[in-house]
Amino acid sequence: MVPALVLLLSYLLGSLVFGVLYSRLRGRDIRATDLPGGSGTFRQYGLWPAIIVTALDIGKGILAAVATQHYAPSFTWLAVAGVTLGHCYPLYFRFSGGGGIAPFNGAFMGAAPLTATPTFIVTLLIIPLYKATLQKRLKLNAIPFAAACMLIIGVIFSLLLQRGLAEFLAGGAVMAARAIHMLLQPDRAEAGGLEKTAT
């Protein structure tokens, strides 16, 4: 009963996709032209809306992980997976959401901050290096490339520090599955920057 409840509540929380909510306040649905995460919000509405949307998406991930650690710590990995899944396939928005990067990062930070911090630092350092060297050749946006690198970096730090491996693998698997799903949908992939060089 408890695992199912953790998964359900975290999924429902993740389904609050703030990029969609913000765009509807502005009179349209961002998903008609872009993905509803921070990057898509930045492309469509500018810096401050993107910061707000990203912060809220990260915040719901943190909330899901921290609340579960408090009440049912054995199932924090389910909360990380659930909140990421909800963002990618939100119940409230016809199961069409974002890539899951922000809520996954927030949930991982909430579940294992000592592992998440070096993971994020190394990943952020990769972005300018990638832009200066490989981006023109690969024609892949820096954010999805960094997210792919983070999947490897996170596993390494989780093993080294012996913290957060189950949570990272659970949320990372959902995020990776969503990325593959978007790549199989050319229009969605292009909207999300998976086939663009623009950042």
Number of C-alpha atoms within 10 A of each C-alpha: 5 10 14 11 12 24 24 17 17 29 26 17 24 31 26 21 28 24 29 23 16 20 18 12 10 11 8 12 17 21 19 10 14 21 26 33 28 27 23 22 26 19 14 17 15 13 13 12 17 23 15 16 25 23 17 20 30 22 18 26 32 24 20 31 33 23 17 24 17 10 12 15 15 11 19 30 26 26 38 38 32 31 37 38 32 29 35 28 22 22 19 13 14 9 14 19 27 32 29 30 25 23 36 33 26 28 33 35 25 25 31 19 15 17 24 23 15 14 23 18 11 15 22 15 11 16 18 12 12 17 15 9 10 12 19 14 8 13 14 21 22 23 18 17 17 18 22 16 16 21 19 13 17 25 21 15 19 21 12 11 12 13 18 25 21 18 25 26 19 21 28 27 16 22 26 17 15 20 23 11 14 19 16 11 11 13 13 20 20 18 18 26 21 21 18 17 15 13 12
